[in-house]
Amino acid sequence: MAKQKATSRAAAKTAVKKKWAGHKTAAKSSSRKTIKSKGRVSAAKPKTVLKTASKAASKARPKQRIAISHHREEDFKADGLRTYAKYRDLGIADASHGLAQAHVIRLVGPCNPAEVSKLHYHDVEFQMVYVLKGWVKTYMEGQGETLMKEGSAWTQPPRIKHLILDYSDDVELLEVILPAEFKTVELAS
């Protein structure tokens, strides 16, 4: 049985190598870029194009740093977007020079819908939320009401109208947003 598995694994590896070799050859020939220079036409090598693009990208954005954050209760601060929440900044905004931000959010209970349930959107490129503890009930345009429990995750497309309807007294959320600085627009109910 073990000998049969080893043989089938070896055959599978050989098939993948052959397929990949053909794919690399096709990709190499199709990725060449034609460049006109003073009446001459030549084919640029893909490595040259990649190096040029890489250099442009590194000049546009400073090099990212490592961000390490360990849990400390004193790092939860009431200095974020929502007055009914405490935030633990994970250091991503500084390390990425504003490319992204990430924080743990503790919503302070009990939920007061008059304060919490306000329709709004964020002018972001990407937003993802993961429930670490407890539960939160949300409304998102086009999705409706959804109960998110511990272990649930969701993304919110840019500028989607949404609101929080209710949450447990112990809820903690991990939120990742791009870019780090963004505008929030509250809509009239």
TIRO-2110 file (N, C-alpha, C; in Angstrom, 1 decimal):
// TIRO-2110
0.8, -1.2, 0.0, N, 1, A
0.0, 0.0, 0.0, CA, 1, A
0.9, 1.3, 0.0, C, 1, A
1.9, 1.3, 0.9, N, 2, A
2.8, 2.4, 1.0, CA, 2, A
3.6, 2.6, -0.3, C, 2, A
4.0, 1.5, -0.9, N, 3, A
4.7, 1.5, -2.2, CA, 3, A
3.8, 2.1, -3.3, C, 3, A
2.6, 1.7, -3.3, N, 4, A
1.6, 2.2, -4.3, CA, 4, A
1.4, 3.7, -4.2, C, 4, A
1.3, 4.2, -2.9, N, 5, A
1.1, 5.7, -2.7, CA, 5, A
2.4, 6.4, -3.2, C, 5, A
3.6, 5.9, -2.9, N, 6, A
4.8, 6.5, -3.3, CA, 6, A
4.9, 6.6, -4.8, C, 6, A
4.5, 5.5, -5.5, N, 7, A
4.5, 5.5, -6.9, CA, 7, A
3.5, 6.5, -7.5, C, 7, A
2.3, 6.6, -6.9, N, 8, A
1.3, 7.6, -7.5, CA, 8, A
1.8, 9.0, -7.2, C, 8, A
2.4, 9.2, -6.0, N, 9, A
2.9, 10.6, -5.7, CA, 9, A
4.0, 11.0, -6.7, C, 9, A
4.9, 10.0, -7.0, N, 10, A
6.0, 10.3, -8.0, CA, 10, A
5.4, 10.6, -9.3, C, 10, A
4.4, 9.9, -9.7, N, 11, A
3.8, 10.1, -11.0, CA, 11, A
3.1, 11.5, -11.1, C, 11, A
2.4, 11.8, -10.0, N, 12, A
1.8, 13.1, -9.9, CA, 12, A
2.8, 14.3, -9.9, C, 12, A
3.9, 14.1, -9.2, N, 13, A
4.9, 15.2, -9.3, CA, 13, A
5.5, 15.3, -10.7, C, 13, A
5.7, 14.2, -11.4, N, 14, A
6.2, 14.3, -12.8, CA, 14, A
5.2, 15.0, -13.7, C, 14, A
4.0, 14.7, -13.5, N, 15, A
2.9, 15.3, -14.3, CA, 15, A
2.8, 16.8, -14.1, C, 15, A
2.9, 17.2, -12.8, N, 16, A
2.9, 18.6, -12.5, CA, 16, A
4.1, 19.4, -13.0, C, 16, A
5.3, 18.7, -12.9, N, 17, A
6.5, 19.4, -13.5, CA, 17, A
6.4, 19.6, -15.0, C, 17, A
5.9, 18.6, -15.7, N, 18, A
5.7, 18.7, -17.2, CA, 18, A
4.8, 19.8, -17.5, C, 18, A
3.6, 19.8, -16.8, N, 19, A
2.6, 20.9, -17.0, CA, 19, A
3.2, 22.2, -16.7, C, 19, A
3.9, 22.4, -15.6, N, 20, A
4.4, 23.7, -15.2, CA, 20, A
5.5, 24.1, -16.2, C, 20, A
6.4, 23.2, -16.6, N, 21, A
7.4, 23.6, -17.6, CA, 21, A
6.8, 24.2, -18.9, C, 21, A
5.7, 23.6, -19.4, N, 22, A
5.1, 24.1, -20.5, CA, 22, A
4.4, 25.4, -20.3, C, 22, A
3.9, 25.6, -19.1, N, 23, A
3.2, 26.9, -18.7, CA, 23, A
4.3, 28.0, -18.6, C, 23, A
5.4, 27.7, -18.0, N, 24, A
6.5, 28.7, -17.9, CA, 24, A
7.0, 29.1, -19.2, C, 24, A
7.1, 28.2, -20.2, N, 25, A
7.6, 28.5, -21.5, CA, 25, A
6.6, 29.4, -22.2, C, 25, A
5.3, 29.1, -22.1, N, 26, A
4.3, 29.9, -22.7, CA, 26, A
4.2, 31.3, -22.1, C, 26, A
4.3, 31.3, -20.8, N, 27, A
4.3, 32.6, -20.0, CA, 27, A
5.5, 33.5, -20.4, C, 27, A
6.7, 32.9, -20.6, N, 28, A
7.9, 33.6, -20.9, CA, 28, A
7.7, 34.3, -22.3, C, 28, A
7.2, 33.5, -23.2, N, 29, A
7.1, 34.0, -24.6, CA, 29, A
6.0, 35.1, -24.7, C, 29, A
4.9, 34.9, -23.9, N, 30, A
3.8, 35.9, -24.0, CA, 30, A
4.1, 37.1, -23.2, C, 30, A
5.0, 37.1, -22.2, N, 31, A
5.2, 38.2, -21.3, CA, 31, A
6.3, 39.2, -21.9, C, 31, A
6.9, 38.9, -23.0, N, 32, A
7.8, 39.9, -23.6, CA, 32, A
7.0, 41.1, -24.1, C, 32, A
7.6, 42.2, -23.9, N, 33, A
7.0, 43.5, -24.2, CA, 33, A
7.8, 44.1, -25.4, C, 33, A
7.1, 44.6, -26.4, N, 34, A
7.8, 45.2, -27.5, CA, 34, A
8.0, 46.6, -27.2, C, 34, A
9.3, 47.1, -27.4, N, 35, A
9.7, 48.4, -27.2, CA, 35, A
10.2, 49.1, -28.4, C, 35, A
9.7, 50.3, -28.8, N, 36, A
10.2, 51.0, -29.9, CA, 36, A
11.1, 52.1, -29.4, C, 36, A
12.3, 52.2, -30.0, N, 37, A
13.2, 53.1, -29.6, CA, 37, A
14.0, 53.6, -30.8, C, 37, A
13.8, 54.9, -31.2, N, 38, A
14.4, 55.5, -32.4, CA, 38, A
14.4, 54.6, -33.6, C, 38, A
13.1, 54.2, -33.9, N, 39, A
12.9, 53.4, -35.2, CA, 39, A
13.3, 51.9, -35.1, C, 39, A
13.9, 51.5, -34.0, N, 40, A
14.2, 50.1, -33.8, CA, 40, A
13.1, 49.4, -33.0, C, 40, A
12.9, 48.2, -33.2, N, 41, A
11.9, 47.4, -32.4, CA, 41, A
12.7, 46.3, -31.8, C, 41, A
12.5, 46.1, -30.5, N, 42, A
13.2, 45.0, -29.8, CA, 42, A
12.3, 44.4, -28.7, C, 42, A
12.6, 43.2, -28.3, N, 43, A
11.7, 42.6, -27.3, CA, 43, A
12.5, 42.7, -26.0, C, 43, A
11.8, 43.3, -25.0, N, 44, A
12.4, 43.4, -23.6, CA, 44, A
12.2, 42.1, -22.9, C, 44, A
13.1, 41.8, -22.1, N, 45, A
13.0, 40.5, -21.3, CA, 45, A
12.1, 40.8, -20.1, C, 45, A
11.3, 39.9, -19.7, N, 46, A
10.4, 40.1, -18.6, CA, 46, A
11.1, 40.5, -17.3, C, 46, A
12.3, 40.0, -17.0, N, 47, A
13.0, 40.4, -15.8, CA, 47, A
13.2, 41.9, -15.8, C, 47, A
13.6, 42.5, -17.0, N, 48, A
13.8, 43.9, -17.1, CA, 48, A
12.6, 44.7, -16.7, C, 48, A
11.4, 44.3, -17.2, N, 49, A
10.2, 44.9, -17.0, CA, 49, A
9.8, 44.8, -15.5, C, 49, A
10.0, 43.6, -14.9, N, 50, A
9.7, 43.5, -13.5, CA, 50, A
10.6, 44.3, -12.6, C, 50, A
11.9, 44.4, -12.9, N, 51, A
12.8, 45.2, -12.1, CA, 51, A
12.4, 46.6, -12.2, C, 51, A
12.0, 47.1, -13.3, N, 52, A
11.6, 48.5, -13.5, CA, 52, A
10.3, 48.8, -12.7, C, 52, A
9.3, 47.9, -12.7, N, 53, A
8.1, 48.1, -12.0, CA, 53, A
8.4, 48.0, -10.5, C, 53, A
9.3, 47.1, -10.1, N, 54, A
9.6, 47.0, -8.7, CA, 54, A
10.3, 48.2, -8.1, C, 54, A
11.2, 48.8, -8.9, N, 55, A
11.9, 50.0, -8.5, CA, 55, A
10.9, 51.2, -8.4, C, 55, A
9.9, 51.3, -9.3, N, 56, A
8.9, 52.3, -9.2, CA, 56, A
8.1, 52.2, -8.0, C, 56, A
7.7, 51.0, -7.7, N, 57, A
6.8, 50.7, -6.5, CA, 57, A
7.6, 51.0, -5.2, C, 57, A
8.9, 50.7, -5.1, N, 58, A
9.6, 51.0, -3.9, CA, 58, A
9.8, 52.5, -3.7, C, 58, A
9.9, 53.2, -4.8, N, 59, A
10.1, 54.7, -4.7, CA, 59, A
8.8, 55.3, -4.2, C, 59, A
7.7, 54.7, -4.7, N, 60, A
6.4, 55.3, -4.4, CA, 60, A
6.0, 55.1, -2.9, C, 60, A
6.4, 54.1, -2.3, N, 61, A
6.0, 53.8, -0.9, CA, 61, A
7.2, 53.4, -0.1, C, 61, A
7.4, 53.9, 1.1, N, 62, A
8.5, 53.5, 1.9, CA, 62, A
8.4, 52.1, 2.3, C, 62, A
9.6, 51.5, 2.6, N, 63, A
9.7, 50.1, 3.0, CA, 63, A
8.9, 49.8, 4.3, C, 63, A
8.1, 48.8, 4.3, N, 64, A
7.3, 48.4, 5.4, CA, 64, A
8.3, 47.8, 6.5, C, 64, A
7.8, 48.0, 7.8, N, 65, A
8.6, 47.4, 8.9, CA, 65, A
7.8, 46.3, 9.5, C, 65, A
8.4, 45.5, 10.4, N, 66, A
7.7, 44.5, 11.1, CA, 66, A
6.9, 45.2, 12.3, C, 66, A
5.7, 44.7, 12.5, N, 67, A
4.9, 45.2, 13.6, CA, 67, A
4.5, 44.0, 14.5, C, 67, A
4.9, 44.1, 15.8, N, 68, A
4.6, 43.1, 16.7, CA, 68, A
3.8, 43.7, 17.8, C, 68, A
2.6, 43.1, 18.2, N, 69, A
1.8, 43.6, 19.2, CA, 69, A
1.3, 42.5, 20.1, C, 69, A
1.6, 42.6, 21.4, N, 70, A
1.2, 41.6, 22.4, CA, 70, A
0.0, 42.2, 23.2, C, 70, A
-0.9, 41.3, 23.6, N, 71, A
-2.0, 41.8, 24.4, CA, 71, A
-1.6, 42.4, 25.7, C, 71, A
-2.1, 43.6, 25.9, N, 72, A
-2.0, 44.3, 27.2, CA, 72, A
-3.3, 45.1, 27.4, C, 72, A
-4.0, 44.9, 28.5, N, 73, A
-5.3, 45.6, 28.8, CA, 73, A
-5.1, 47.1, 28.7, C, 73, A
-4.0, 47.7, 29.1, N, 74, A
-3.9, 49.1, 29.1, CA, 74, A
-3.8, 49.7, 27.6, C, 74, A
-3.6, 48.8, 26.6, N, 75, A
-3.6, 49.3, 25.2, CA, 75, A
-5.0, 49.6, 24.6, C, 75, A
-6.0, 49.2, 25.3, N, 76, A
-7.4, 49.5, 24.8, CA, 76, A
-7.7, 50.9, 25.2, C, 76, A
-8.0, 51.7, 24.2, N, 77, A
-8.2, 53.2, 24.4, CA, 77, A
-9.5, 53.6, 23.8, C, 77, A
-10.2, 54.6, 24.4, N, 78, A
-11.4, 55.1, 23.8, CA, 78, A
-11.1, 56.3, 22.9, C, 78, A
-10.3, 56.1, 21.9, N, 79, A
-9.8, 57.2, 21.1, CA, 79, A
-10.0, 57.0, 19.6, C, 79, A
-11.0, 56.1, 19.3, N, 80, A
-11.2, 55.7, 17.9, CA, 80, A
-12.5, 56.3, 17.3, C, 80, A
-12.9, 55.8, 16.2, N, 81, A
-14.0, 56.3, 15.4, CA, 81, A
-15.3, 56.3, 16.2, C, 81, A
-15.6, 55.2, 17.0, N, 82, A
-16.8, 55.1, 17.7, CA, 82, A
-16.7, 55.4, 19.2, C, 82, A
-17.6, 56.2, 19.7, N, 83, A
-17.6, 56.6, 21.1, CA, 83, A
-17.9, 55.5, 22.1, C, 83, A
-18.6, 54.5, 21.6, N, 84, A
-19.0, 53.3, 22.3, CA, 84, A
-18.1, 52.1, 22.2, C, 84, A
-16.8, 52.4, 21.9, N, 85, A
-15.8, 51.3, 21.7, CA, 85, A
-14.5, 51.7, 22.2, C, 85, A
-13.7, 50.7, 22.5, N, 86, A
-12.3, 50.9, 22.9, CA, 86, A
-11.5, 50.1, 21.9, C, 86, A
-10.4, 50.7, 21.5, N, 87, A
-9.5, 50.2, 20.4, CA, 87, A
-8.1, 49.8, 20.9, C, 87, A
-7.6, 48.7, 20.4, N, 88, A
-6.2, 48.4, 20.6, CA, 88, A
-5.5, 48.4, 19.3, C, 88, A
-4.7, 49.4, 19.0, N, 89, A
-4.0, 49.6, 17.8, CA, 89, A
-2.9, 48.5, 17.7, C, 89, A
-2.8, 47.8, 16.6, N, 90, A
-1.9, 46.7, 16.4, CA, 90, A
-0.6, 47.2, 15.7, C, 90, A
-0.4, 48.5, 15.5, N, 91, A
0.8, 49.0, 14.9, CA, 91, A
1.0, 48.9, 13.4, C, 91, A
0.0, 48.4, 12.7, N, 92, A
0.1, 48.2, 11.3, CA, 92, A
0.2, 49.5, 10.5, C, 92, A
-0.6, 50.5, 10.9, N, 93, A
-0.6, 51.8, 10.2, CA, 93, A
0.8, 52.4, 10.1, C, 93, A
1.5, 52.4, 11.3, N, 94, A
2.9, 52.9, 11.3, CA, 94, A
3.8, 52.1, 10.5, C, 94, A
3.7, 50.7, 10.7, N, 95, A
4.7, 49.8, 10.1, CA, 95, A
4.5, 49.8, 8.5, C, 95, A
3.3, 50.1, 8.1, N, 96, A
3.0, 50.1, 6.6, CA, 96, A
3.0, 51.5, 6.0, C, 96, A
3.3, 52.5, 6.8, N, 97, A
3.3, 53.9, 6.4, CA, 97, A
1.9, 54.3, 5.8, C, 97, A
0.9, 53.8, 6.5, N, 98, A
-0.5, 54.2, 6.1, CA, 98, A
-1.1, 53.3, 5.1, C, 98, A
-0.5, 52.3, 4.6, N, 99, A
-1.1, 51.4, 3.6, CA, 99, A
-2.3, 50.7, 4.2, C, 99, A
-2.3, 50.3, 5.5, N, 100, A
-3.4, 49.6, 6.1, CA, 100, A
-3.4, 49.9, 7.6, C, 100, A
-4.5, 49.6, 8.3, N, 101, A
-4.6, 49.7, 9.7, CA, 101, A
-5.3, 48.4, 10.2, C, 101, A
-4.9, 48.0, 11.4, N, 102, A
-5.6, 46.9, 12.0, CA, 102, A
-5.7, 47.2, 13.5, C, 102, A
-6.8, 46.8, 14.1, N, 103, A
-7.0, 47.0, 15.5, CA, 103, A
-8.0, 46.0, 16.1, C, 103, A
-8.0, 45.8, 17.4, N, 104, A
-9.0, 45.0, 18.0, CA, 104, A
-10.0, 46.0, 18.6, C, 104, A
-11.3, 45.8, 18.4, N, 105, A
-12.3, 46.7, 18.9, CA, 105, A
-13.1, 46.0, 20.0, C, 105, A
-13.3, 46.6, 21.1, N, 106, A
-14.2, 46.1, 22.1, CA, 106, A
-15.4, 47.1, 22.1, C, 106, A
-16.6, 46.6, 21.8, N, 107, A
-17.8, 47.5, 21.8, CA, 107, A
-18.3, 47.4, 23.3, C, 107, A
-18.5, 48.6, 23.9, N, 108, A
-18.8, 48.8, 25.3, CA, 108, A
-20.3, 48.6, 25.4, C, 108, A
-20.7, 47.6, 26.2, N, 109, A
-22.2, 47.3, 26.4, CA, 109, A
-22.8, 47.9, 27.6, C, 109, A
-24.0, 47.9, 27.7, N, 110, A
-25.0, 47.3, 26.8, CA, 110, A
-25.2, 48.2, 25.5, C, 110, A
-25.6, 47.6, 24.4, N, 111, A
-25.8, 48.3, 23.2, CA, 111, A
-26.9, 49.3, 23.3, C, 111, A
-26.6, 50.6, 22.9, N, 112, A
-27.6, 51.6, 22.9, CA, 112, A
-27.9, 51.9, 21.4, C, 112, A
-29.0, 51.4, 20.8, N, 113, A
-29.3, 51.6, 19.4, CA, 113, A
-29.4, 53.1, 19.0, C, 113, A
-29.8, 54.0, 19.9, N, 114, A
-29.8, 55.4, 19.6, CA, 114, A
-28.5, 56.0, 19.2, C, 114, A
-27.4, 55.4, 19.9, N, 115, A
-26.1, 55.9, 19.7, CA, 115, A
-25.4, 55.0, 18.6, C, 115, A
-25.7, 53.7, 18.5, N, 116, A
-24.9, 52.8, 17.7, CA, 116, A
-25.5, 52.6, 16.3, C, 116, A
-26.8, 52.5, 16.2, N, 117, A
-27.4, 52.1, 14.9, CA, 117, A
-27.6, 53.3, 14.0, C, 117, A
-26.5, 53.8, 13.5, N, 118, A
-26.6, 54.9, 12.5, CA, 118, A
-26.0, 54.5, 11.2, C, 118, A
-26.8, 54.6, 10.1, N, 119, A
-26.4, 54.2, 8.8, CA, 119, A
-25.2, 55.1, 8.4, C, 119, A
-24.2, 54.4, 7.9, N, 120, A
-23.0, 55.1, 7.4, CA, 120, A
-22.2, 54.3, 6.4, C, 120, A
-21.2, 54.9, 5.9, N, 121, A
-20.2, 54.1, 5.0, CA, 121, A
-18.8, 54.7, 5.3, C, 121, A
-17.8, 53.9, 4.9, N, 122, A
-16.4, 54.3, 5.0, CA, 122, A
-15.9, 54.4, 3.6, C, 122, A
-15.1, 55.4, 3.3, N, 123, A
-14.5, 55.6, 2.0, CA, 123, A
-13.1, 54.9, 2.1, C, 123, A
-13.2, 53.6, 1.9, N, 124, A
-12.0, 52.7, 2.0, CA, 124, A
-11.8, 51.9, 0.7, C, 124, A
-10.7, 51.3, 0.6, N, 125, A
-10.4, 50.3, -0.5, CA, 125, A
-10.7, 48.9, -0.1, C, 125, A
-10.6, 48.6, 1.2, N, 126, A
-10.8, 47.3, 1.7, CA, 126, A
-11.1, 47.3, 3.2, C, 126, A
-12.1, 46.5, 3.6, N, 127, A
-12.4, 46.4, 5.1, CA, 127, A
-12.8, 45.0, 5.4, C, 127, A
-12.2, 44.4, 6.4, N, 128, A
-12.5, 43.1, 6.8, CA, 128, A
-12.7, 43.1, 8.4, C, 128, A
-13.7, 42.3, 8.8, N, 129, A
-13.9, 42.2, 10.3, CA, 129, A
-14.0, 40.7, 10.7, C, 129, A
-13.4, 40.4, 11.8, N, 130, A
-13.4, 39.0, 12.3, CA, 130, A
-13.9, 39.1, 13.8, C, 130, A
-14.8, 38.3, 14.2, N, 131, A
-15.3, 38.3, 15.5, CA, 131, A
-14.5, 37.4, 16.4, C, 131, A
-13.8, 38.0, 17.3, N, 132, A
-12.9, 37.2, 18.2, CA, 132, A
-13.7, 36.6, 19.4, C, 132, A
-14.6, 37.4, 20.0, N, 133, A
-15.4, 37.0, 21.1, CA, 133, A
-16.8, 37.6, 21.0, C, 133, A
-17.8, 36.9, 21.5, N, 134, A
-19.1, 37.4, 21.6, CA, 134, A
-19.9, 37.4, 20.2, C, 134, A
-20.8, 38.3, 20.0, N, 135, A
-21.5, 38.4, 18.8, CA, 135, A
-21.9, 39.8, 18.4, C, 135, A
-22.2, 40.1, 17.2, N, 136, A
-22.6, 41.4, 16.7, CA, 136, A
-23.6, 41.2, 15.6, C, 136, A
-24.7, 41.9, 15.6, N, 137, A
-25.7, 41.9, 14.6, CA, 137, A
-25.6, 43.1, 13.7, C, 137, A
-25.4, 42.9, 12.4, N, 138, A
-25.1, 44.0, 11.5, CA, 138, A
-26.2, 44.1, 10.4, C, 138, A
-26.3, 45.2, 9.8, N, 139, A
-27.1, 45.4, 8.6, CA, 139, A
-26.1, 45.9, 7.5, C, 139, A
-26.1, 45.3, 6.3, N, 140, A
-25.3, 45.8, 5.2, CA, 140, A
-26.2, 45.9, 4.0, C, 140, A
-26.1, 47.0, 3.3, N, 141, A
-26.9, 47.2, 2.1, CA, 141, A
-26.7, 46.0, 1.1, C, 141, A
-27.8, 45.4, 0.6, N, 142, A
-27.7, 44.3, -0.3, CA, 142, A
-27.6, 43.0, 0.4, C, 142, A
-27.3, 43.0, 1.7, N, 143, A
-27.1, 41.7, 2.4, CA, 143, A
-28.2, 41.6, 3.5, C, 143, A
-28.7, 42.7, 4.0, N, 144, A
-29.7, 42.7, 5.1, CA, 144, A
-29.0, 42.4, 6.4, C, 144, A
-29.8, 42.0, 7.4, N, 145, A
-29.4, 41.7, 8.8, CA, 145, A
-28.6, 40.4, 8.8, C, 145, A
-27.5, 40.4, 9.6, N, 146, A
-26.7, 39.2, 9.7, CA, 146, A
-26.2, 39.1, 11.2, C, 146, A
-26.3, 38.0, 11.8, N, 147, A
-25.7, 37.8, 13.1, CA, 147, A
-24.4, 37.1, 12.9, C, 147, A
-23.4, 37.9, 13.4, N, 148, A
-22.0, 37.4, 13.3, CA, 148, A
-21.6, 36.9, 14.7, C, 148, A
-21.1, 35.7, 14.8, N, 149, A
-20.7, 35.1, 16.1, CA, 149, A
-19.2, 34.9, 16.1, C, 149, A
-18.7, 34.5, 17.3, N, 150, A
-17.3, 34.2, 17.5, CA, 150, A
-16.8, 33.3, 16.3, C, 150, A
-15.8, 33.7, 15.6, N, 151, A
-15.3, 32.9, 14.5, CA, 151, A
-15.8, 33.4, 13.1, C, 151, A
-16.8, 34.2, 13.1, N, 152, A
-17.4, 34.8, 11.9, CA, 152, A
-16.5, 35.9, 11.3, C, 152, A
-16.4, 36.0, 10.0, N, 153, A
-15.7, 37.0, 9.4, CA, 153, A
-16.5, 37.6, 8.2, C, 153, A
-16.2, 38.8, 7.9, N, 154, A
-16.9, 39.4, 6.7, CA, 154, A
-16.1, 40.5, 6.1, C, 154, A
-16.3, 40.8, 4.9, N, 155, A
-15.7, 42.0, 4.2, CA, 155, A
-16.8, 42.9, 3.9, C, 155, A
-16.5, 44.2, 3.8, N, 156, A
-17.4, 45.2, 3.5, CA, 156, A
-16.9, 45.9, 2.2, C, 156, A
-17.5, 45.8, 1.1, N, 157, A
-17.0, 46.5, -0.1, CA, 157, A
-16.9, 48.0, 0.1, C, 157, A
-16.0, 48.7, -0.6, N, 158, A
-15.9, 50.1, -0.5, CA, 158, A
-17.2, 50.9, -0.5, C, 158, A
-17.4, 51.8, 0.4, N, 159, A
-18.6, 52.7, 0.5, CA, 159, A
-19.9, 52.0, 0.6, C, 159, A
-19.9, 50.7, 1.1, N, 160, A
-21.2, 50.0, 1.4, CA, 160, A
-21.9, 50.7, 2.6, C, 160, A
-23.2, 50.9, 2.5, N, 161, A
-23.9, 51.4, 3.6, CA, 161, A
-24.2, 50.3, 4.6, C, 161, A
-23.9, 50.6, 5.9, N, 162, A
-24.1, 49.6, 6.9, CA, 162, A
-24.3, 50.2, 8.3, C, 162, A
-24.7, 49.3, 9.2, N, 163, A
-24.8, 49.8, 10.6, CA, 163, A
-24.8, 48.6, 11.5, C, 163, A
-24.5, 48.8, 12.8, N, 164, A
-24.6, 47.8, 13.8, CA, 164, A
-25.9, 47.9, 14.5, C, 164, A
-26.6, 46.8, 14.6, N, 165, A
-28.0, 46.8, 15.2, CA, 165, A
-27.9, 46.4, 16.7, C, 165, A
-27.0, 45.5, 17.1, N, 166, A
-26.9, 45.0, 18.4, CA, 166, A
-25.6, 44.3, 18.6, C, 166, A
-25.2, 44.1, 19.9, N, 167, A
-24.0, 43.3, 20.1, CA, 167, A
-24.0, 42.8, 21.6, C, 167, A
-23.2, 41.8, 21.8, N, 168, A
-23.1, 41.2, 23.2, CA, 168, A
-22.2, 42.1, 24.0, C, 168, A
-22.3, 42.1, 25.3, N, 169, A
-21.5, 42.9, 26.2, CA, 169, A
-20.0, 42.6, 26.2, C, 169, A
-19.7, 41.4, 25.7, N, 170, A
-18.3, 40.9, 25.7, CA, 170, A
-17.7, 40.9, 24.3, C, 170, A
-18.3, 41.5, 23.3, N, 171, A
-17.8, 41.4, 21.9, CA, 171, A
-16.5, 42.1, 21.7, C, 171, A
-15.6, 41.3, 20.9, N, 172, A
-14.3, 41.8, 20.5, CA, 172, A
-14.2, 41.5, 19.0, C, 172, A
-13.7, 42.5, 18.2, N, 173, A
-13.6, 42.3, 16.8, CA, 173, A
-12.2, 42.7, 16.4, C, 173, A
-11.7, 42.0, 15.4, N, 174, A
-10.5, 42.4, 14.7, CA, 174, A
-10.9, 43.0, 13.4, C, 174, A
-10.4, 44.2, 13.1, N, 175, A
-10.8, 45.0, 11.9, CA, 175, A
-9.5, 45.3, 11.2, C, 175, A
-9.5, 45.1, 9.9, N, 176, A
-8.4, 45.4, 9.0, CA, 176, A
-8.9, 46.3, 7.9, C, 176, A
-8.3, 47.5, 7.7, N, 177, A
-8.8, 48.5, 6.7, CA, 177, A
-7.7, 49.0, 5.9, C, 177, A
-7.9, 49.2, 4.6, N, 178, A
-7.0, 49.9, 3.7, CA, 178, A
-7.7, 51.1, 3.1, C, 178, A
-7.1, 52.2, 3.0, N, 179, A
-5.9, 52.6, 3.7, CA, 179, A
-6.1, 52.9, 5.2, C, 179, A
-5.0, 53.3, 5.9, N, 180, A
-5.1, 53.5, 7.3, CA, 180, A
-6.0, 54.8, 7.6, C, 180, A
-5.9, 55.8, 6.8, N, 181, A
-6.6, 57.0, 7.0, CA, 181, A
-7.8, 57.0, 6.0, C, 181, A
-9.0, 57.2, 6.4, N, 182, A
-10.2, 57.2, 5.6, CA, 182, A
-11.3, 58.1, 6.2, C, 182, A
-12.3, 58.4, 5.3, N, 183, A
-13.4, 59.2, 5.7, CA, 183, A
-14.6, 58.3, 6.0, C, 183, A
-15.3, 58.6, 7.1, N, 184, A
-16.6, 58.0, 7.4, CA, 184, A
-17.7, 59.0, 7.2, C, 184, A
-18.7, 58.6, 6.4, N, 185, A
-19.9, 59.5, 6.2, CA, 185, A
-21.1, 58.9, 6.8, C, 185, A
-21.7, 59.6, 7.8, N, 186, A
-22.9, 59.2, 8.4, CA, 186, A
-24.1, 59.7, 7.6, C, 186, A
-25.1, 58.8, 7.3, N, 187, A
-26.2, 59.2, 6.5, CA, 187, A
-27.4, 59.4, 7.3, C, 187, A
-28.3, 60.3, 6.8, N, 188, A
-29.5, 60.6, 7.5, CA, 188, A
-30.4, 59.4, 7.5, C, 188, A
-31.0, 59.1, 8.7, N, 189, A
-31.9, 57.9, 8.8, CA, 189, A
-33.2, 58.1, 8.1, C, 189, A
END
